[in-house]
Amino acid sequence: MTHKERVIAALNHKEPDRVPVDVWGSSSRLCNKLYLEIAEAQGWKELGPVVKASRSGDYVDERVSELVGSDFRHTNAGKPKHFKKYMNDKGFEISEWGYGSKWVNGESVIAYNPLAEAEVSDIEKHTWPDTGDPGRLEGIPEQVKKWHDENEYFITTTSVVSGLMLDLGQFLRGFEQFFMDMYIDPEFAHTLIGKMTDVLIELHVNFLKPIGPYIGWVEFSSDHGMQDRPLLSPEMYRTFLKEPYRRLFNEVRKAAPGAKIWMHCCGSVRELIPDFIDIGIDVLNSLQPKAAGMDSFELKREFGNEIIFHGGLDIQGGINGSVEQAAAEARKRIDAFGPGGGYIFAPSNHYMQDVPLENFFALYLTALEYGRYK
């Protein structure tokens, strides 16, 4: 099977020759430390391009994809051409969405919320991103067309925006205030969520117009779970977010008619999975196994006929111990999600600083060998 054929089989709930494997997607990047260790071990004199599509790592390098046998090629939206982050007079780095970040103990944290004291009438007045900025697409149609013509890999676009309405609402309004709005000012919450949805639709449609026919799935990232429960109750999710998400995904499908909808969602989200299926999410990522209710075997039994599973490797201890423990973790997730197809091997989130170099390669070697179907 080709890489592309292998993924398509899994997406159709069929068993390919082996479990497909993924790296460099929206939640399977490498932190700089691990990537630089690989580059040094391989003797690469030139590093891969600095994509800056994730806070977890700067680089994306297809040579790593080749080393681990990845079945994917991911395209990443470029930076806006007509907007550059800037420091305001209070020392916050302002993004194109208007919220501000500050470095605290070596980490970038959001510390300025431009709509914190806004009223409904202020939402339209806010300076929203330029959804037609050509910088996001520079060089991408040519790259995607080349991959498509080679007809070897399954092509996806990673998250055009890091986060969706649930995340951006917290950044713009403030973490506590955004959730309070849903209870004490629902008109404001609905209006803000609706406006963010409009902007996200425009961003995605403009990005996908020239490449949509070549894309196999479109990736979205939005964390809805904590370690022990959903971030907001299923009832609140259905009241405020479910239909806006459905509207976004429906418009994306019009721009990329053959593409699946892929969603990264950390934490305990088992209660929300039926809603995810209902609004058209085809592939669910993270599958954080130590979060409440996220047992891999149970998820496969309950939802395995309705949704594709992507990820699941335990980054909370499973892949950062010994090499033997990492290989055992890989086998466990394949045993859980692999039978009958419908599974793509990947971590539950980015490979971070505590993942040893030898573990990283042991995971994929195990998947390539143990993940073969009879």
C-alpha positions as CSV (number, residue, x, y, z in Angstrom):
1,M,0.0,0.0,0.0
2,T,1.1,3.6,-0.6
3,H,1.0,6.0,2.4
4,K,-2.1,7.6,1.0
5,E,-3.9,4.3,0.5
6,R,-3.1,3.2,4.0
7,V,-4.6,6.3,5.6
8,I,-7.7,6.2,3.4
9,A,-8.3,2.5,4.4
10,A,-8.1,3.5,8.1
11,L,-10.5,6.4,7.5
12,N,-12.9,4.0,6.0
13,H,-12.7,1.7,9.1
14,K,-10.8,-0.9,7.2
15,E,-7.6,-2.6,8.2
16,P,-4.7,-1.6,5.9
17,D,-1.4,-3.4,5.8
18,R,-0.3,-1.6,9.0
19,V,-1.5,1.1,11.3
20,P,-0.8,4.5,9.7
21,V,1.6,6.8,11.6
22,D,1.8,10.5,11.9
23,V,4.2,13.3,12.9
24,W,4.3,17.1,12.5
25,G,0.5,17.5,12.7
26,S,-1.3,20.0,14.9
27,S,-0.6,17.9,18.0
28,S,2.4,15.8,17.0
29,R,5.2,18.2,16.7
30,L,8.6,18.0,18.4
31,C,9.9,20.4,21.0
32,N,13.1,22.1,19.9
33,K,15.2,20.0,22.3
34,L,14.1,16.7,20.8
35,Y,14.3,17.9,17.2
36,L,17.8,19.3,17.6
37,E,18.9,16.0,19.2
38,I,17.6,14.2,16.1
39,A,19.3,16.7,13.8
40,E,22.6,16.3,15.6
41,A,22.4,12.5,15.7
42,Q,21.7,12.5,11.9
43,G,24.5,14.9,11.2
44,W,22.2,17.4,9.4
45,K,24.1,20.6,8.8
46,E,20.9,22.5,7.8
47,L,17.8,22.5,10.0
48,G,14.3,22.3,8.8
49,P,12.2,25.5,8.2
50,V,11.0,27.5,11.2
51,V,7.3,27.3,10.9
52,K,6.3,28.6,14.3
53,A,2.9,27.0,13.9
54,S,3.0,25.7,17.5
55,R,4.2,27.1,20.8
56,S,5.7,23.7,21.5
57,G,8.4,23.8,18.8
58,D,9.7,26.0,16.0
59,Y,10.6,23.5,13.3
60,V,8.9,21.2,10.8
61,D,11.3,18.8,9.0
62,E,10.1,16.2,6.5
63,R,13.4,14.3,7.0
64,V,12.0,13.2,10.4
65,S,8.9,12.1,8.6
66,E,11.0,9.9,6.4
67,L,12.9,8.4,9.3
68,V,9.8,7.3,11.1
69,G,7.8,6.2,8.1
70,S,5.1,8.9,8.4
71,D,2.1,8.5,6.0
72,F,1.3,12.2,6.0
73,R,2.4,15.6,4.7
74,H,1.0,18.6,6.5
75,T,0.8,22.1,5.2
76,N,1.0,25.0,7.6
77,A,-0.7,28.4,7.1
78,G,1.9,31.2,6.8
79,K,2.1,34.4,8.9
80,P,0.0,37.4,7.9
81,K,1.9,39.7,5.5
82,H,0.3,43.0,6.6
83,F,0.4,42.4,10.4
84,K,3.3,42.0,12.7
85,K,3.1,41.4,16.4
86,Y,4.1,44.5,18.4
87,M,4.7,45.6,22.0
88,N,2.2,48.0,23.4
89,D,3.0,50.6,26.0
90,K,2.4,48.1,28.9
91,G,4.8,45.5,27.6
92,F,2.3,43.1,26.1
93,E,3.0,41.5,22.8
94,I,-0.2,42.0,20.8
95,S,-1.4,39.4,18.4
96,E,-3.5,40.0,15.3
97,W,-6.6,39.0,17.3
98,G,-5.7,41.9,19.7
99,Y,-4.9,39.9,22.9
100,G,-1.5,40.4,24.5
101,S,1.1,37.9,25.8
102,K,3.9,38.3,28.3
103,W,6.9,36.0,29.1
104,V,6.7,34.6,32.6
105,N,9.4,32.1,33.8
106,G,10.3,31.3,30.2
107,E,6.7,30.7,29.1
108,S,4.4,33.0,27.0
109,V,1.2,33.6,28.9
110,I,-1.8,35.6,27.8
111,A,-2.1,38.6,30.1
112,Y,-4.1,41.2,28.2
113,N,-7.7,40.7,27.2
114,P,-8.9,43.6,24.9
115,L,-12.6,42.9,25.4
116,A,-12.4,42.4,29.2
117,E,-14.7,45.4,29.8
118,A,-16.5,45.4,26.5
119,E,-20.3,45.7,25.9
120,V,-22.2,44.0,23.0
121,S,-21.9,47.1,20.8
122,D,-18.0,47.0,21.2
123,I,-17.7,43.5,19.6
124,E,-18.0,44.8,16.0
125,K,-15.7,47.7,16.7
126,H,-12.9,45.5,17.7
127,T,-10.0,45.1,15.2
128,W,-10.3,41.6,13.9
129,P,-7.7,39.7,11.8
130,D,-7.5,40.5,8.1
131,T,-9.0,37.2,6.8
132,G,-7.7,37.8,3.3
133,D,-4.1,38.5,4.1
134,P,-2.1,36.9,1.3
135,G,0.8,35.9,3.7
136,R,-1.1,32.9,4.9
137,L,-1.0,31.3,1.5
138,E,2.4,32.2,0.2
139,G,4.0,29.2,-1.5
140,I,1.4,26.8,-0.2
141,P,-0.7,26.1,-3.3
142,E,2.5,25.1,-5.2
143,Q,3.6,22.9,-2.3
144,V,0.3,21.2,-2.0
145,K,-0.1,20.7,-5.7
146,K,3.4,19.1,-5.9
147,W,2.5,16.6,-3.1
148,H,-0.8,15.8,-4.8
149,D,0.8,15.1,-8.1
150,E,3.3,12.8,-6.5
151,N,0.2,10.9,-5.1
152,E,2.1,9.2,-2.3
153,Y,1.2,10.9,1.0
154,F,-2.1,11.8,2.7
155,I,-2.2,15.6,2.7
156,T,-3.7,17.7,5.5
157,T,-3.6,21.3,6.6
158,T,-2.8,21.9,10.2
159,S,-4.8,24.3,12.4
160,V,-5.1,27.6,10.6
161,V,-5.7,29.2,14.0
162,S,-4.5,27.8,17.3
163,G,-7.8,27.4,19.1
164,L,-11.4,28.0,18.2
165,M,-14.2,30.0,19.8
166,L,-13.9,28.4,23.2
167,D,-10.2,29.3,23.4
168,L,-10.3,32.7,21.6
169,G,-13.2,33.8,23.8
170,Q,-11.1,33.3,26.9
171,F,-8.1,35.2,25.3
172,L,-10.2,38.2,24.2
173,R,-12.5,38.4,27.2
174,G,-10.5,36.9,30.0
175,F,-10.6,33.3,31.2
176,E,-13.0,33.8,34.1
177,Q,-15.1,36.5,32.4
178,F,-15.8,34.5,29.3
179,F,-17.2,31.6,31.3
180,M,-19.2,34.0,33.6
181,D,-20.7,35.6,30.5
182,M,-22.4,32.3,29.6
183,Y,-24.3,32.4,32.9
184,I,-24.9,36.1,33.6
185,D,-24.7,37.7,30.1
186,P,-25.7,35.1,27.5
187,E,-26.5,37.8,24.9
188,F,-22.8,38.9,25.0
189,A,-21.5,35.4,24.9
190,H,-23.7,34.4,21.9
191,T,-22.7,37.6,20.1
192,L,-19.0,37.2,20.7
193,I,-19.1,33.5,19.8
194,G,-21.0,34.3,16.6
195,K,-18.5,37.0,15.5
196,M,-15.5,34.8,16.2
197,T,-17.2,32.0,14.2
198,D,-17.7,34.5,11.2
199,V,-14.0,35.4,11.3
200,L,-12.9,31.8,11.6
201,I,-15.1,30.8,8.6
202,E,-13.6,33.6,6.5
203,L,-10.0,32.6,7.5
204,H,-10.5,29.0,6.7
205,V,-12.5,29.5,3.4
206,N,-9.9,31.9,2.1
207,F,-7.1,29.6,3.0
208,L,-8.7,26.5,1.5
209,K,-10.0,28.0,-1.7
210,P,-6.9,27.3,-3.8
211,I,-6.0,24.0,-2.1
212,G,-9.3,22.5,-1.0
213,P,-9.5,19.8,-3.7
214,Y,-6.1,18.4,-2.7
215,I,-6.7,18.2,1.1
216,G,-7.6,15.0,2.9
217,W,-8.5,16.5,6.2
218,V,-8.6,20.0,7.8
219,E,-7.2,20.1,11.4
220,F,-8.7,22.2,14.2
221,S,-7.4,22.5,17.8
222,S,-9.5,23.4,20.8
223,D,-9.2,22.0,24.3
224,H,-12.5,21.1,25.9
225,G,-11.3,19.0,28.8
226,M,-9.5,19.1,32.1
227,Q,-7.9,16.1,33.7
228,D,-11.1,15.0,35.5
229,R,-14.0,16.5,33.6
230,P,-15.0,18.6,30.6
231,L,-13.9,22.3,30.7
232,L,-17.6,23.3,30.5
233,S,-20.7,21.1,31.0
234,P,-22.2,19.3,28.0
235,E,-25.3,21.5,28.5
236,M,-23.3,24.7,28.2
237,Y,-21.4,23.4,25.3
238,R,-24.7,22.6,23.5
239,T,-26.2,25.9,24.3
240,F,-23.3,28.1,23.2
241,L,-20.8,26.2,21.0
242,K,-22.3,23.2,19.3
243,E,-24.1,25.0,16.5
244,P,-21.4,27.5,15.8
245,Y,-19.0,24.6,15.4
246,R,-21.3,22.9,13.1
247,R,-21.6,26.1,11.0
248,L,-17.8,26.4,10.8
249,F,-17.3,22.8,9.8
250,N,-20.1,22.9,7.2
251,E,-18.5,26.0,5.5
252,V,-15.1,24.3,5.6
253,R,-16.5,21.3,3.8
254,K,-17.8,23.5,1.1
255,A,-14.3,24.9,0.5
256,A,-12.7,21.4,0.7
257,P,-15.5,19.0,-0.4
258,G,-13.6,15.8,0.1
259,A,-11.9,16.7,3.3
260,K,-12.5,15.1,6.7
261,I,-12.8,17.2,9.9
262,W,-10.0,16.5,12.4
263,M,-10.2,17.8,15.9
264,H,-7.5,17.9,18.6
265,C,-9.2,18.1,22.0
266,C,-7.3,17.5,25.3
267,G,-8.5,16.2,28.5
268,S,-11.7,14.4,29.7
269,V,-14.1,14.8,26.9
270,R,-15.9,11.5,26.7
271,E,-19.3,13.1,27.5
272,L,-18.9,15.4,24.5
273,I,-17.9,12.7,21.9
274,P,-21.5,12.1,20.8
275,D,-21.9,15.8,20.2
276,F,-18.6,15.8,18.3
277,I,-19.9,13.0,16.1
278,D,-23.2,14.8,15.6
279,I,-21.6,18.1,14.3
280,G,-19.4,16.2,11.8
281,I,-16.0,15.6,13.4
282,D,-14.6,12.7,11.6
283,V,-11.2,12.2,13.4
284,L,-10.7,12.8,17.1
285,N,-7.2,13.4,18.5
286,S,-5.6,13.5,21.9
287,L,-7.5,10.6,23.5
288,Q,-5.5,11.5,26.6
289,P,-5.5,8.0,28.4
290,K,-5.0,9.2,31.9
291,A,-7.9,11.7,31.8
292,A,-11.1,10.6,33.4
293,G,-13.3,8.4,31.2
294,M,-10.7,8.3,28.4
295,D,-9.8,4.6,28.6
296,S,-8.6,3.6,25.1
297,F,-10.3,0.2,25.0
298,E,-13.6,1.6,26.2
299,L,-13.5,4.5,23.7
300,K,-13.0,2.0,20.9
301,R,-15.8,-0.2,22.0
302,E,-18.3,2.7,22.5
303,F,-17.4,5.0,19.5
304,G,-15.1,3.0,17.2
305,N,-17.8,2.5,14.5
306,E,-18.6,6.2,14.4
307,I,-15.4,8.1,14.6
308,I,-11.7,7.7,13.7
309,F,-9.2,7.8,16.5
310,H,-5.8,9.6,16.1
311,G,-3.2,9.7,18.9
312,G,-3.6,8.3,22.3
313,L,0.1,7.8,23.2
314,D,0.4,8.7,26.9
315,I,2.6,11.7,27.3
316,Q,1.9,11.7,31.1
317,G,4.4,8.9,31.8
318,G,3.9,6.3,29.0
319,I,6.4,7.5,26.5
320,N,9.0,9.3,28.7
321,G,10.3,6.4,30.8
322,S,12.5,3.6,29.6
323,V,12.7,2.5,25.9
324,E,10.9,-0.7,26.9
325,Q,8.1,1.3,28.6
326,A,7.7,3.4,25.5
327,A,7.5,0.3,23.2
328,A,4.9,-1.2,25.6
329,E,2.9,2.0,25.5
330,A,2.9,1.9,21.7
331,R,1.7,-1.7,21.7
332,K,-1.1,-0.9,24.2
333,R,-2.6,1.9,22.1
334,I,-2.4,-0.3,18.9
335,D,-4.1,-3.2,20.8
336,A,-6.8,-0.8,21.9
337,F,-7.6,1.3,18.9
338,G,-6.2,-0.8,16.0
339,P,-8.6,-3.7,15.5
340,G,-10.9,-3.2,12.5
341,G,-9.0,-0.2,11.3
342,G,-10.0,3.4,12.2
343,Y,-6.8,4.3,14.0
344,I,-3.8,6.5,13.2
345,F,-0.8,6.2,15.5
346,A,0.4,9.5,17.1
347,P,0.9,11.0,20.5
348,S,-1.9,12.5,22.5
349,N,0.0,15.8,22.3
350,H,3.4,17.2,21.2
351,Y,6.6,15.4,22.0
352,M,8.0,17.5,24.8
353,Q,11.4,17.9,26.5
354,D,11.0,14.8,28.7
355,V,10.8,12.4,25.7
356,P,14.2,10.7,25.2
357,L,15.5,10.5,21.6
358,E,15.7,6.7,21.7
359,N,12.0,6.5,23.0
360,F,10.8,8.6,20.0
361,F,12.3,6.2,17.5
362,A,11.2,3.1,19.5
363,L,7.6,4.3,19.4
364,Y,7.5,4.4,15.6
365,L,9.6,1.3,15.1
366,T,7.1,-0.5,17.3
367,A,4.2,0.9,15.3
368,L,5.8,-0.1,12.0
369,E,6.4,-3.7,13.1
370,Y,3.8,-4.5,15.8
371,G,1.2,-2.4,14.0
372,R,1.0,-4.8,11.0
373,Y,-2.4,-6.3,10.3
374,K,-2.6,-10.0,9.6
